[in-house]
């Protein structure tokens, strides 16, 4: 059921991301930059536990679309400072509203206590999977 809920959420949000001008994987980077402020590609890759090359591809497209700007670090491209443009801030605000709407739909009929418990269960599930992943290395 977790996969089905994830798939339904993604199916709901994907057209909204596209409308904002975001491609696959880009909404999470947009949200991270809006929340955390300027950072490097390396920080993004580490936070999301994804391949730095994938982050590089997403960042390149976001820059071409005017959502982010990059202050180069001539020594190492992965250390370039990535910031949101005004267009990026607007897209981030719109994306957050879309996510809030999706969350409200997902949690319809849940009591406040159930919402808190559900969030706690998701955090615990995430930690269990990360722990199992690390122990298998």
C-alpha positions in Angstrom: 0.0 0.0 0.0 2.9 2.4 0.6 3.9 2.0 -3.0 0.4 2.6 -4.2 0.0 5.7 -2.1 3.4 7.0 -3.3 2.3 6.3 -6.9 -1.0 8.0 -6.5 0.6 11.1 -4.9 3.2 11.2 -7.7 0.4 10.9 -10.3 -1.5 13.8 -8.7 1.6 16.0 -8.4 3.4 15.4 -11.7 1.0 17.5 -13.9 1.2 20.3 -11.3 5.0 20.2 -11.4 4.9 20.2 -15.2 2.6 23.3 -15.2 5.1 25.1 -13.0 7.9 24.1 -15.5 9.6 21.4 -13.4 10.8 18.1 -14.7 11.4 14.8 -13.0 13.3 15.1 -9.8 13.4 18.9 -9.9 10.6 19.7 -7.4 12.5 18.2 -4.5 15.6 20.3 -5.4 13.4 23.4 -5.7 11.8 22.7 -2.3 15.2 22.1 -0.7 16.6 25.4 -2.0 13.5 27.3 -0.9 13.8 25.8 2.6 17.6 25.7 3.0 18.8 28.6 0.9 21.9 28.6 -1.4 23.9 25.4 -1.4 26.2 23.2 -3.5 25.3 20.3 -5.8 27.2 18.1 -3.4 25.0 19.1 -0.5 21.9 18.4 -2.5 23.2 15.0 -3.6 24.1 14.1 0.0 20.7 15.3 1.4 18.7 13.3 -1.1 21.1 10.4 -1.2 21.3 10.5 -5.0 24.1 10.4 -7.6 25.8 13.7 -8.0 25.7 13.3 -11.8 21.9 13.1 -11.6 21.8 16.3 -9.5 24.1 18.0 -12.1 21.7 17.1 -14.9 18.7 18.4 -13.0 20.5 21.6 -12.0 21.6 22.2 -15.7 17.9 22.0 -16.8 16.7 24.2 -13.9 19.3 26.8 -14.8 18.3 26.8 -18.5 14.7 27.3 -17.4 15.7 30.3 -15.3 14.7 28.7 -12.0 18.2 28.8 -10.4 21.4 30.7 -10.8 24.9 29.3 -10.2 27.9 31.1 -8.7 30.8 29.1 -10.1 33.6 27.6 -7.9 36.4 27.2 -10.4 38.0 24.4 -8.5 35.1 22.0 -8.4 31.8 22.3 -10.2 30.1 20.2 -7.5 30.9 23.1 -5.1 29.2 25.8 -7.2 26.7 27.8 -5.1 23.2 27.3 -6.4 20.5 29.8 -5.6 16.9 30.4 -6.6 16.1 33.2 -9.0 12.9 35.3 -8.6 11.2 32.8 -11.0 12.5 30.0 -8.8 11.0 31.6 -5.6 7.7 32.0 -7.4 7.8 28.3 -8.6 8.8 27.2 -5.1 5.8 29.0 -3.6 3.5 27.5 -6.1 5.0 24.0 -5.6 4.6 24.3 -1.8 0.9 25.2 -2.3 0.4 22.2 -4.6 2.1 19.9 -2.0 0.0 21.3 0.8 -3.2 20.7 -1.2 -2.1 17.1 -2.0 -1.3 16.5 1.7 -4.7 17.8 2.7 -6.4 15.5 0.2 -4.3 12.5 1.4 -5.1 13.1 5.0 -8.8 13.8 4.6 -10.7 12.0 7.4 -7.6 11.6 9.6 -7.8 13.0 13.1 -5.0 15.3 14.3 -3.7 12.5 16.4 -3.7 10.1 13.4 -1.8 12.7 11.3 0.9 12.9 13.9 1.1 9.1 14.2 1.2 8.6 10.4 4.1 11.1 10.2 5.9 9.2 13.0 5.3 5.9 11.2 6.7 7.2 8.0 9.8 8.5 9.7 10.3 5.2 11.5 9.9 3.3 8.2 12.4 5.5 6.5 14.9 5.0 9.3 14.4 1.3 9.3 15.0 1.1 5.5 18.1 3.3 5.7 19.5 1.3 8.6 18.9 -2.0 6.7 20.5 -0.4 3.6 23.6 0.6 5.5 24.0 -2.8 7.3 23.9 -4.6 3.9 27.0 -2.7 2.7 
